[in-house]
Amino acid sequence: MEQKPKRKIKDSVFTNLFQEKKYLLQLYQALHPEDDSVTEDDIADVTMKHVLVDADYNDLGFSVGNRLMILVESQSTWTYNIIIRALMYLVQTYHDYFKRTSQNLYGSKKVNLPKPELYVIYTGERKDIPDSISLRKDFFDGAKIAIDAEVKVLYQENETDIIGQYIIFCKVYNEQRKRYGNTKQAVTETIQICKDRNVLKGYLESREQEVVDMMMTLFDDEQILKAYTKDMVDSAVKKTAKETAIETAERMIKLGKLSLEEIAIYVPLLSLEELKKLETKVKELA
């Protein structure tokens, strides 16, 4: 039976951490330290579900006043495609916003919409990370285009704010994973090191078992995805080989110099029964 990856959406530490309003407020304050009057009650979570196929648990959306904040996470591989991902998320969030506020996009009245801010939190190892990326600059060489999207890149380790602490947490985790592999020890060592460094300490102390369970579940999903990917590659290779065998057998049959039994020796992927059916098809098309 073909093995398929799980589709159930799960939390990562990223989304689980910011489900708590006090940490979401700290996130906002790290991005806008000048706005010191905002409280937890001013923040609305607008995180979308089922928007992105391969990143269901690594995206976050929230609004504060007239600001709409979209954050996407890229843990290991740096890619400019994150711009597209953020733009897709923004469009879907606006769509949901217009429905929730009962605004008519087809009416003559101009709709109200919050000002978007797009961010990516990068926790990988690449050194030359830009401070911002954009659709216009990085995909179209600065040409004038109908729509643009600028994404600010957050990648600095910093123990004084929650974004920097989260990045430290991910770096520590990557180090422990290299040392211990996909094991519970890698997770528990990460948690202990971060608590000792006062990195996400309150969160980790209050949710330690939950964090362990989440990260172990993600390990399981990775293994399933790897197995699924291998099955897909193997299937594609077999399909290509079979198609090549059929094409080769067709040419041999058309030449008419070999019997089907002889062709079967040169094209072992096809059974004699398959060759007979192929011979019938070739004659019908002749």
N, C-alpha and C positions, 0 to 999 in steps of 0.2 A: 504494500500500500504506500502511495506517495505521502511523504511526511511534509506537513505544512506548518509554517510558523504560527504561533498564537496571535490572535487579533485582539485579545482583551487589553484594554487600556489600563496601564498601571502607573502609579506615581514613581518618579525618581526622587532622589533627595532634593533636586532642584525645585520641582513643583511642590513637593510635600513641605519643604521649608517655608515657602512663600504662601502656603495656604493659611498660615497664621498671620493675622492682620498686623501684629506687632513687628514681625519680620518684613512684611510687605511695606510697612511704613518706613522701616530702616532702609530698605532698598530704594524707595522713592527719595528719601533724604540724602542718600549717597549720590543719587543722580542730580538732585536739585537742593543742595545745601542752603541756597538762598531763600528757599520757601520754608520757613521755620514755623509757620502757623498751621500747617496741615496736621490733622489728627487721623486716627484710625477710621473714624466715622466718615471721613471725606473720601475714602478709597473704596472703589467698587471693582470686584474681580470680574473680568470679562473673558477669562481664558476659554478658548474655543476647544471643542472636542470633535474628533473625527475629521479634522481638517487636513492633517498631513499624514501620509501613509506610513512613513518610516520614522516619525519623530513624535508620536502621540504624547510622550511623557517628557518632552524637553522644550516645551514652549509655554509662555506665560503672557497673559494680557491683563491690564488693569487700567482703570481711569481715575484721574484725580482732577476734579473741576473740569476744565476744558481741555485737559491733556489726555491723550490715549497712548498708553505705554505698551509697546510690544517688545518682548525679549525672547530671543531664541538662543538655544545653547548648541555649541559645536564642541564636543568633548575631545576628539582625538585627531580628526583630519581637517586641516584648514581648506576651505573652499569658498570661492566667490559666489557659488550657487546659493549661499545663505541669503543673498539679496533677494533672489526669487522666492525663497521660502518665506522670508519676512513679508514680502509684498503680497503673496497669496494669503498669508495670515491676516494682513491688514484689510484686504478687500473683503474677506469673509467676515471679519469683525465688524466692518462698516455695514455689511449687509444685515447682520444680526442687530446692529444698533438701530438701523432705520426701521426694522420690524418692531423692535421693543418700544421705540418712541413714536410709532404710528405716523411716520413721515412719508409723504407721497413723492417718489422720485419722478413721477410723470406729470405732476402738477406745475403750475406756473410759479409758485412760491419757492424761493431758494431754500433748500434744506439747511438745517443746522448740523454741523458735525464737529467733533472734537479734533484738536490739532494732534497729528500723529507724531510719535517719536519711536524710532526703530533702533534696537540694540541687538548685538550678538555678544554673548559671553563665551569667550574662547579659553579653554582650559588645557589645550594641547601643548606640545613642546616647541613648535616652530618659533624662531626668534624674531624674524623680520615681519612683525605684524603691523599693518597700518592702523591709524587711529580711526579711520572711517573708510567705507567703501560705498560705491554707488552704481546704480544701473547704467547711468549715462557714461561715467568715467571708465568703469571696469569692463563693460560689455560692448560699448559703442564708441570707444576712443574719444570721448568728450563731445561727440556729435550732438546736435540738437535733435531731441526725440520727443515724442508725444507725451511720454510719462517718465518720471524719474523717481527713484527711491534711494535715499541715503541712509546708511546703517552705521551707527557708531559702534566701534569695537571696544569691548571691555576685556582686558587681559592681564592687568597688573595685580600682582599679589600685594595685599595690604591688610594688615591685621586691625586697622582702625575702623574699617567699614565692612558691612556684611557682604558686599560683592567681592571685595578682596579676600575676605575670609573664605567664602565659598570656593574661590579659585585655589586658595591654599589647600583646602580640603581635598579638592580633585587632584592636585599635584601630589599630595601625600598618598592618596589612594593609588595613583598610578605607580608610585615608587613601591608601595607595599605589594601591589599586584605583581610587579616584576619579580619581587623577592619570593612571594608565597604562592603565586598563581591564583586561579579562580577558587579561592578557599575562604572559609569563614575566618580563618586567622588573618588573612589580608584585610578583611573588613574590620575586625575587632582591633587590630593593630592601628589601623587608620583612625578609628574613633578615639583610642587612647592617646595617640600622639597629638591629635587635634585638641582634645580636652586639656592636655598638659600645656599646650601652647596658647590656650584660651581662644581657640578658633572654633566658632559655632558652639561654644561650650554649653550654654543654656539649652540650646536645641538638642544637642547630642545627649546630654544628661537626661532630659525629659523624654526622649524618644529613642533611646539606644536600641532596644529590641526591635522596634519598628524599622529603624534604619538598617539593621542587620538583615531583617526579613526582606526588605525592598531590594537591597543590593544582591542578596543571594538569589532572589527571583529573577533579577536581570541577568545574572550569570546563566541561569537555566535557559532564559530566552536566547541568549547569545549562542549557546550550544545548539539549540533547536534551529536557529537561523543559519548557522554554519552547515548543519546537516542538510537543511532544505536547499541551500545554495549549491552544495556539492551534488545533491540529487539532480538539480536543474542542469548543472554543467554536464554531468554524466549523461543525462537524457539528451541534451543537445548534441553531444559528441556522437552518441549512438544513432540519433536521427540523421545526422550528416553522413555518417558512414553508410547507413542503410540507403539513403538517397543516392549516394555515389555508386553503391552496388547495383541499384536498379538501373541507373543510367548506363553503367558499363555493360550490364546484361542485355539491355535494349540494343546497344550497338552491336554486340556479338550476334544477337538473334537476327538483326537486319542484315548482317554480312552473310549469314547462312552457312558458314564454313564449319561450325561446330554443333554437335548434338547438345541437347539440354543437359545430359549427364556430364558432358565435358565442360560445359559452361559452369555447372555447379562446382566443379573442382576449382575453377579460377575465381568464382564469386561465392565463397562459402557462407556469406551472410544470408543468402537466399536459398530456401529449400527447393527441392525439385517441384513441389506443388506450386510454389510461388512463381517459379520459372515457367511452368505450363500456363498459368493465368496470364503472365506477362507476354508470353508468345502469342496467346489468343488476342490480347489487346493490340499488339504490334501488327498482327495480320489484319485486324479490323480497321486499323488506321492506314494501312498501306493503300 
